[in-house]
Amino acid sequence: MPAPSSPQKILVIPLRYIGDTILTVPLIRNLKRLFPEAQIDVLCSKTAAPLLEPCPYLRSVIIEPKGSVALWRLLKSEQYDQIYSLRKSVSLALLCKLAGVPKIIGYDKQRFPFGYKRWGLFLDAKARYPSLKTEVPQAISHLSLLNAAGLQSTDNHLELWATEADHQKIEDIVHQNGIDPQRPMAVLHAASASHGKQIEMSKFTDSLQKLQQAGYQLIATGTQNDHHLYETLAETTGLPLHNLAGKTSLRETVALYQRIQFLLTVDSSPIHLGAAAGVPNVVGVFGPTNHKQWGAHNTQTRFEPVFQDLPCRPCYAKVCEHNNCKVQLSGPQIAQAVSQLT
């Protein structure tokens, strides 16, 4: 039996985005090692939840209910001993407090209607949120919440899981799309749901040509909405691009990435999917965001970031007058990074 002071039930609340959910795994794993008898749950968006369903460190993955009242009822009914919240939200911390959670751990930089304040209101233990120009990978920054609670982590690597059914589905997709599983595979993921991270598709042409010359089969991944972008790219370049956009689920994409040797991606969730899946070589193309904070974090992965070294970067401005961090990126610059890893 655990010591009386050990938590019996722990909830981890990551951000809602897919990439942010992946970066929460080291925190979850370390909590399970520290409290092996505890029941650990994660509150997750419906989109990201499938990634954590096979996670061996969790009791359950809970789909976040809509509305504050429904969330408060959930938190109160579950009677958690501790909650680790990775969201900068004073309203969420208040809900946890009103639900009677004895210990709430989170970041001190919380969102108020009138801006940001480093108050850590309603938190029982807090860590300093990383600065805009931090050199620490975000997955490691999340482990500072353990330090805030008086605990120590033992590792910080990323990992994800795919089921046998996921692997079998990828076997079928590879066969149906004429991909040879015995030859090296390189994936291009050049689309992002975030407009601020989107890079002009034609800038990847030189890189694809280099990968083809190096003997790689070229594969594209993304959502169904991205399918036509890759079709246009293949038609205009004449490159044999196997377009799997919209054909794989999130976990099936993990299973695919566990097979490939090279990933070329914009700064979006695939960069973390690739790192967690152990892709040996990853090139990440960054616009305004911090490549040291949001790069591919995995000791098994050789990672080459591509970015413009500008005085205004990194930033998270919603509106930019010039977008030079993306406009000035060139196809040859991306191809040079690819050459470093081929």
C-alpha positions, 0 to 999 in steps of 0.5 A: 500500500502507498504511504498515507501522504501518497496520492491515490488518484491523479489527473493530468490536464494537458493543452488541447492540441495533439502535439502538446498532448504528446509532450505530456507523456514524460510527466505522466510516466514519471508520475507513475514511477513515483506513485506506482499504486496511484490511479492516473487519468488524463483529461484530453480533447476528443481529437488527441485522446486516441494517442493516449488510449494504449498508454500503459501508465494511465487508468483512463483517458477522459474526453473533456466535457463541454462547459465549466459546469460539466467539468466541475461535476466531473472533477468533483465526482472523481475526487482526485487527490492531485491535479497537474494542469499544464494550461495557463488558465485561472478559471480551470484552477478555480474549477479544480479548487471548487471541486475540492481537489486538495493539491493543484499544481500548475504554471504561474503564468495564468490567463486573465481577461485583462492579460497575463499575470504571474500570480498562480492564483488558486494553485497549491504549487507552481512552476515558472512558465518558460520564457519566449526564448527558452532553450529547454524543450517543452517536454522537459519544461513540463517536468518542472511541475514535479519539482514544484511538488517536491518531486524528481523526474528520472527521464524525459524521453517521448514515446507513443504506442500503436496497437496491432490493429493499427500496424495491420492497417498500415500494412494494408495501406502500404500495400494498397498504395504501391509502397515497398516496405523493404525500401527506405521511406521518407514522409513529407508533412507540409501542412498545418492547421495553424496559419502561422506555421504554414510554409509555401508548399513549393518550397519543399520541391528541392528537398523531395528531389534530394530524398528521391535521389538518395533512394527514398520512397516519398510519402505525404501525410496529413488530413483529408483537407490536405490531400489536394495540396499534395496532389497539386505538388505531385502534378506540378513537380512530376515527383512520385509522391504517395499521398496518404493524407486523410487515409490514416488515423492518428495512431495509424500515423504513429505506426507508419512513422515507426517504419520510416527513416526520414521525416520532413515536416513543418512545426506542427504535431508531426514533429512530435509524433516523429520524435516519439515514434523514433524516426531516425532523421527529422527536419523541422521547418519553423516560422515564428516559433522557437525551434529549441522549445518545440523541436524534435525531442528524442535521443534516438533522433537526429534533428535538423531545424530550418529557420530564419535567424531574425531579431523579431523571432521567436514570436507568437504574434497573431498579426505580423506586418511582414512574415519574414520568418516564413517569406524569406525561407527558401527551398534550397535552405530546406534542402540543405538541411535535408542534405545534412541528414542523408 
